Amino acid sequence: MAVYKLSEDAYSVLEKVYEYSLLNFGEQTAGEYYLSLHQSFQLVADQPKLGREFHEFRRHEHRSHVYFYKITDYGILIVHIYHQKENIDVKMQ
């Protein structure tokens, strides 16, 4: 089983996603969504070419979010996480 790691930026965003979900949708929904993101990270770590190429990264969509990662010797490094409504092309420059 491959491993995934999160950059400081990705970890910070993930925490904000959980906090937003908790405040707006409740503890159960926030927990389920948080877990589903981690399951998606593991899926991609196990199948790193699952995501599409995007600049120097690969990207993968999961429900309301898009994340960007690099393939590493140990699995993947999640570099950025964005909400699907954000202008990713501008942010990735």
N, C-alpha and C positions, 0 to 999 in steps of 0.2 A: 504494500500500500504506500503510495507516494504521500508526501507531506505538502501542506500549503502553509505559507507564512504571510503575514500582513505587514506592509510598511507602516510607519507611524501615521502617515496621512490616511491610509485605508482604515487602520484601527480607529482613528479619531472619527472618521465618517461613520463607521459601523456603530460606534457608541451613540452618535447623534441620531442615527436611524432608529435605534432601539428606544432612545428617550422620546423622540417624536411619536413613534408608534405607541409607546406606553401612555403618553399624555392624550393622544387622539383616538386610540382604538382599544385601550385597555391592556392589562397584563397578559392575558392569554394570547391575544392576537399578536402583541409585541413579541412574546416569547416564541410563538410559532414561526413568525417571519424571520426572526433572528436565527433560529435553528435552521430554517430552510435556506438561508444564505450560506451558513456553514456547510450544509449538505451539498449545496451547489459548488462551493469552493472545493470540497473533497472530490466531487465528481470530476471537475476539471483537472484537479491535481492527478487523478488517476488516468485521465484521458486529455493530456495537455493540448493536443491539437484540435480539440473540440471547438475552441473559440476561433473566431475569424481574425486574420491579420489586420492590424490597424496601426499605422506608423511603425514604431519599433516594438510595439506590444501586440498582444492578442487580446481580443475582447469577447466577453460573454454576457448575454442578457439574462437576468433573473427577475421575473415579475416586474416590479417598478424600478429596478436598478440595473445599471450596466457597470461591469467592472473590467479593469484592464490588468493584465498580468504578464510576467516574463517567465519563460520556462527556465528552470535551474537544474542543477545536478540532483537536488533532493526532491524536486517536484515543481511547484510554482511559487512565485512571489506576487501577491496581489498588491499592485502599486497604487491604483486609484479606484474609487467607487463613486459613481454619480447617479443621481436620479435621472430617469429617462427623459424628463422634461428639460433638463439642463442642456445648454448649447455645448456639447462635448467638443466639437471642432475648435471652438474658440478657447476652451479651457485647456486643451491638449497642445496648444502652440507654445 
